[in-house]
Amino acid sequence: MDRRQQKTRAAIFKAFGVLLEHKSYHNITVQEIIDGANIGRSTFYAHFETKDDLLKELCKELFDHIINSAIDCSHTHGLYSDDSAPESVFCHLLQHLEENDHNILGLLSCESNEIFLRYFKDSLNELVKTQFVSQNRHKNTLLPEDFLINHISGSFVEMVLWWIKGHMKHSPAELDQYFQAVIEPIL
């Protein structure tokens, strides 16, 4: 994808994100997205077949970026000026959320948040599986792996919602400690 296409795609994502902060996903029209991005209808459809495709691509881009950044601690976005990246992938993930890259917190708490929460949880499933359940499982070996993955991912998403609703009073390190205390006995 060339730079012009990347800029157009970014403008579409930005316009869509702004609309999502103020309106339900189902009430947003393609025309509103086109107007917000200042592009033509054919340009929109050259990038996305439908509004649903736009939503899927936005979620994929946001959550893949955040999850991959959390896994790859060398990808710090300048978060760690003293070279003290956290050992916990969950703490790293929380720090990226706190940084609010691409207004992800607005999307997770907007009127249409159930859509984003589902994508967020689905993205977390692979992280939980590879970083925790497959490697560290010593207890509850009779429980199905997919049950544990679903439980841990769901718990993390609910914790993030609790954090957002509480105006993020706790630091990512504190939340990580709380979360580790809850999931450690399960694994």
C-alpha positions in Angstrom: 0.0 0.0 0.0 1.5 3.3 -1.0 1.6 6.5 1.2 -1.5 8.0 -0.4 -3.5 4.9 0.3 -2.2 4.8 3.8 -3.2 8.4 4.4 -6.7 7.8 3.0 -7.1 4.7 5.1 -6.0 6.6 8.2 -8.4 9.4 7.5 -11.3 6.9 7.1 -10.3 5.3 10.4 -10.1 8.6 12.2 -13.5 9.8 10.9 -15.1 6.5 11.8 -13.5 6.7 15.3 -14.8 10.2 15.9 -18.3 9.2 14.8 -18.2 6.1 17.1 -17.5 8.3 20.1 -20.8 10.1 19.6 -23.1 7.7 17.8 -24.1 4.1 17.9 -22.4 2.0 15.2 -25.7 1.1 13.7 -26.7 4.7 13.3 -23.5 5.7 11.5 -23.9 6.0 7.7 -21.2 5.5 5.1 -21.9 9.1 4.0 -21.0 10.4 7.4 -17.7 8.6 7.3 -17.0 9.9 3.8 -17.8 13.4 4.9 -15.6 13.2 8.0 -12.7 11.7 6.0 -13.2 14.3 3.2 -13.1 11.6 0.5 -15.3 10.5 -2.3 -17.7 7.5 -2.2 -15.7 5.6 -4.7 -12.5 6.1 -2.7 -14.3 4.7 0.4 -15.4 1.6 -1.5 -12.0 1.2 -3.0 -10.7 0.5 0.5 -13.7 -1.1 2.1 -16.7 -3.1 0.7 -19.0 -2.2 3.5 -19.2 -0.4 6.9 -18.9 -3.8 8.5 -15.6 -4.4 6.7 -14.4 -1.1 7.9 -15.2 -2.0 11.5 -13.4 -5.4 11.2 -10.3 -3.8 9.7 -10.3 -1.0 12.4 -10.6 -3.6 15.1 -7.9 -5.8 13.6 -5.5 -2.9 13.2 -6.1 -1.6 16.7 -6.0 -4.8 18.6 -3.3 -6.5 16.6 -1.1 -3.5 17.1 -1.7 -3.4 20.9 -1.5 -7.1 21.4 1.7 -7.4 19.3 3.2 -4.4 21.0 2.6 -6.1 24.4 4.2 -9.3 23.3 7.2 -7.6 21.8 8.5 -5.6 24.8 11.1 -3.9 22.5 8.2 -2.1 20.9 7.7 0.5 23.6 6.5 3.7 21.9 8.8 5.6 24.2 7.0 4.3 27.3 10.2 3.3 29.0 12.8 6.0 29.0 14.8 4.3 31.7 14.8 0.9 29.8 12.7 -0.7 32.4 10.1 -2.5 30.3 7.7 -4.6 32.5 8.2 -8.3 32.7 4.4 -8.9 32.5 2.8 -8.9 29.1 -0.4 -7.8 30.8 1.3 -4.8 32.4 2.7 -3.8 29.1 -0.7 -4.2 27.5 -2.2 -2.0 30.2 0.4 0.6 29.6 -0.4 0.7 25.9 -4.1 1.1 26.8 -3.2 3.9 29.2 -1.3 5.6 26.4 -4.7 5.5 24.6 -3.2 4.8 21.2 -5.7 5.6 18.4 -8.3 6.5 21.1 -8.8 2.9 22.0 -10.2 3.8 25.4 -12.9 5.9 23.8 -13.9 3.0 21.6 -13.9 0.6 24.5 -16.2 2.9 26.4 -18.4 4.3 23.6 -22.0 3.6 22.9 -21.1 0.7 20.6 -18.5 -0.7 22.9 -19.9 -4.3 22.8 -18.5 -4.6 19.3 -15.0 -3.5 20.3 -15.0 -5.5 23.5 -15.8 -8.7 21.5 -12.9 -8.0 19.2 -10.6 -7.1 22.1 -11.5 -10.3 23.9 -11.0 -12.4 20.7 -7.6 -10.7 20.2 -6.6 -11.5 23.8 -7.5 -15.2 23.5 -4.3 -15.9 21.5 -2.2 -13.9 23.8 -3.6 -15.7 26.9 -3.1 -19.1 25.2 0.5 -18.5 24.1 1.7 -16.5 27.1 0.0 -18.3 30.0 -2.3 -21.3 29.5 0.0 -23.3 27.2 3.2 -22.5 29.2 2.3 -22.1 32.9 -0.6 -24.5 33.5 0.1 -26.5 36.6 -3.3 -26.5 38.2 -6.8 -27.3 37.0 -5.5 -29.6 34.2 -8.9 -31.2 33.9 -10.5 -28.0 32.8 -10.6 -27.6 29.0 -8.0 -25.2 27.7 -10.5 -23.1 25.7 -12.6 -22.6 28.9 -9.5 -21.2 30.8 -8.6 -19.0 27.9 -12.1 -17.6 27.6 -12.3 -17.1 31.4 -9.0 -15.3 31.6 -9.6 -13.1 28.6 -13.1 -12.2 29.8 -11.8 -11.3 33.2 -9.1 -9.1 31.7 -11.6 -7.2 29.5 -13.9 -6.7 32.5 -11.0 -5.4 34.6 -10.2 -2.9 31.8 -13.8 -1.8 31.8 -13.7 -1.4 35.6 -10.5 0.6 35.2 -12.0 2.9 32.6 -15.2 3.5 34.5 -13.2 4.3 37.6 -11.3 7.0 35.7 -8.1 4.9 35.6 -7.2 5.6 39.2 -4.9 2.6 39.4 -1.6 2.3 37.6 -1.0 -0.4 35.1 1.4 -2.0 37.5 -1.2 -2.1 40.2 -3.8 -3.6 37.9 -1.3 -6.2 36.7 -0.7 -7.2 40.4 -4.4 -7.6 41.0 -4.9 -9.5 37.8 -1.9 -11.8 38.4 -3.2 -12.5 41.9 -6.6 -13.6 40.4 -5.3 -15.8 37.6 -2.3 -17.4 39.3 -4.4 -19.7 41.4 -6.3 -20.8 38.3 -3.1 -21.8 36.4 
